[in-house]
Amino acid sequence: MFCGKIAHALSEFLIVVGQARPVDYTQKEIDFLNNKVANVYLNLAVKYMYQDQWPRVIDYTLMYLAHKSDSLKGQRLLAFAYASNKQYDLAETYYNKCLAASPDNYALRADFAYMLESMGNFSKAYGEIKQASHTAPSVTALYVDRAWMAETCKDYAAALISINAAIDQSPNSPGLWIHKGRILVALGKYGEAKQVLDRALQLEPDSIEAKLSLKQIPQNVKP
């Protein structure tokens, strides 16, 4: 009885000389093997993502998508990898493709907004993060990011609306009150800013950030 490599070599020889033929796989077996191969590529892509080796992430994700072309997970990873590798045009193409397939995926839309912000496209980034917050109104972090992006666009009134929405959901977060205080300072609403920052200090008496923000308010301002 042959075993191991000898048996394998004999099988190949018989196939070559026409005395045997390859084993036919069922479609179920083919799908199983494709899934196994695809997952190997995906795992390698994720491994290199954590090492910030973006060209390798791109290569392995493309290999994964060769087996799983409709995978939203793979397309999102590829978009993120292209963005991280500063290949913004390709990243935008894949983000748009993903969002067309899953328009209510707020995390995906937020990723796209962060990339747009890194490109300097602040107004479009703000539009995307605003839409994400409408899709997932219970996610406080989206309102915080929306406030930051509005500030980047110098739209402090919109920033105030966003940070207020965040505070409504997390009223005991000193960081949110400090953020609101800074926005009010930018709007020149010093009296309100002082009250807000005092509230932050009530929640976190040792907050250096709140104390520094208070120093930006003119001394003669009354609560």
N, C-alpha and C positions, 0 to 999 in steps of 0.2 A: 504493500500500500504506500503510495507516494504521499508526501506531506510537505507543508511549508513552501519554500521557493521552488523546489524541484517540481512539485505538482503544478504550481502557477506557470512555470516555464513550459511544461508539457501542454498545458491547456492553450497557451498562446500559440505554440507551434502547430497544434492541430487545427486551430482557427485559421492560421496563415495558409496551410496546405489544403484547406478546404475539407478537412475531415471532421470538423466540428463547427459550431456557430455560437456566438455569444448568447448568454442567457437573456431572454426577453424580460424586461421589467414591466410591471403593471404601472398604470398611471399613478396609483396611490404610492407605490414605491418611489417613482420618479419625484413626485411632490415631496415626499419625506426627505429624500436626498437633497433636493434643492433647498428645502428649509434648513437642513443641517449646514449646508455650505454657506447659505446666506447668513445664518446666525454666527458662524465663525468670523465672517467679514465684519459683521456689526459689532461683535465683541472686541475685535481688534481696533475698530474705529473708536469705540468708547475708551478703550485702554489708552490710545494715543491722545485722545481729547484731554484726559486728565494729566497728560504730560505736555500739553500745549504744542504738540507736534502736528500742526494743522495740515501741511501737505499730505502727511500720511493719513490723517483723518479723512481728508477729501478722497484720496485714492481708495481706501477701504470702503467708504460709504458709497462711492460709485460702483464698486464691485457688488456691494450688498444690493443696490438698486437695480443692478443688472438681473438679479434674481427676483427682486420684489419691487418692481417699477412703480406700483401704486401705493407703496408704503408712505403714509404721511409722516411717520416717525423718522424714516430714512431721509425724506425730503427736507424735513425741518432740521435734522442734524447737518445735512449738507449745506443748507442756507446759513446756519450758525457757523459752520466751519469756514465757509467762504468769507463771511463777515469778519471772523476772527483773523483770517489771513489777508484782510484788507482787499479782497476781491469783491468790491461792493456791487458791481453791476450783476455779477452772477448770483450773489446773495439776494439781491432784490428780486431777480427773476424767480428764484425758488421760494422766497417768502410770498410773493404774489401768487404763485402756483398753489402753495399750501393754503393761503387764505381764501382762494377761490373754492377750494375743496372743503374748507372748514372755517367759514367766516365768523363763527361764534367762539372760536378758540381764543380766549382772552390772553392766555400766556404766550401763544404764538404771536399775536398782534403786538403784545408788549415787547417781545424780542425784536420785532421789526422796528418798533419805535425807538428802541435803544440804539439799533444800528443806524437809523436815520439821524439820530442825535449825534452819534460819533462822526458821521459824515458832515455835520454842520447844517443839515437840513432841518432846522429847529421847528419851523412852522408845520411841516408835514409830520414830524415826529410827534408834536403836540396833538395834531389831529388823530393820529393812530392811538396814542395813549388815552385820549379822551373817549374814543370809540370803545377801547378795551374796558374802560371803567363803566361805560354804559352797559356793556355786555355782562359785566360781573360787578354789580354795584355793592356787593358785600365785601369785596376785597379791598381792605384799607390801603394796602401798599400802592395800589394803582392810583388812588387819589393823591398820595404823597408824591409819587413820580410825576403825576399830572401837574401838581403845584410847582415842582422843580422845573419842569419843561416850560410852563407858562412864565416863570421868572426869567428863564433863559431868553424868552421872546420879549421880555420887558412888559409883559401883560400882568401886572401885579393884581389887578382887580380879579382876573380869572384865577390867578394863583390863590387869592384869598378864598374864593368860592370852593376851590378844591381842598385846601387845607381845612376849611370848616367842615367839609363832608368827612374828612378823615377823623377830625376831632369828635364829630357826632358818633362815630363808631368806636373810638378809643379815647374817651374823655380823660382817662387817668395817665396818659402818656406825656411826660414832661417834654420830650423831644418835639412832639407835635405843637405844643403851646409855644415853645421857643421858636419853632419854624414860623408859626403865625405871627409872633412878635416881630421877627425880622421883616416879614412881608409888610406889616403895618408901619414899621420904620421907613421902609422904602416908599410907602404911600404918603409919608409925612403925617400919619395919624399917631402922633407920639403919645397922647393921653391913653388911647386904647392899647397901644403897644406896651406901655408901662403896666397897665392892669393885667395884660396877658402874660407878661414876663414874671410879674409877681405871682401869678397863678402857677407858673412853671416852678418857681422857687418854693411854693407851698408843697408841691408834689415831690420836689427834689432839692432840699435846702442847700446842698453843697454843689449845685450845678455851676461850674465855672462858665459854661457857655451862656447860661441865662444871665449871669452877672456881667459878662462882657457885652452882651447885647444891650443890657440896661445902660451901660456907659455910652452907648451911641445916641441916647436920648438927651436932648438939651436939659440942663439942670432946672430951668424955671418951669418945666412942664408939670402941670398938676394932674392927678388921676381923674 
